[in-house]
């Protein structure tokens, strides 16, 4: 499983639960369409977040691989229809965003015994 992460803060004046409602609508649309496997939203506790990453919030969503992630991005990249409305509802409320992509380890295809290093 690959985990795509976004670290961000809400724009000043944005109500946190309004943002969560918009995000939930968009992410569940992606889950229902099988474009992602699942997602979580985390919020920094006690202001404890690395300065190098920044952001009060962290969004994680899981995909089965890069092809599924690309399919999710393709929907957003079209910039039209219902997804554009949902995407705008989320993006218009956030700032200072940083992204990361991680994978489960060891990889499911990992073999041992033949490594040269």
Secondary structure, DSSP 8 states (H G I E B T S, - for coil): -EEEEEEEEE-TT--HHHHHHHHHHHHHHHHHTTS-SEEEEEE-STT---TTT--SEEEEEEESSHHHHHHHHHHHHT--HHHHHHHHHHHTTEEEEEEEEEE-SS-TT---S----
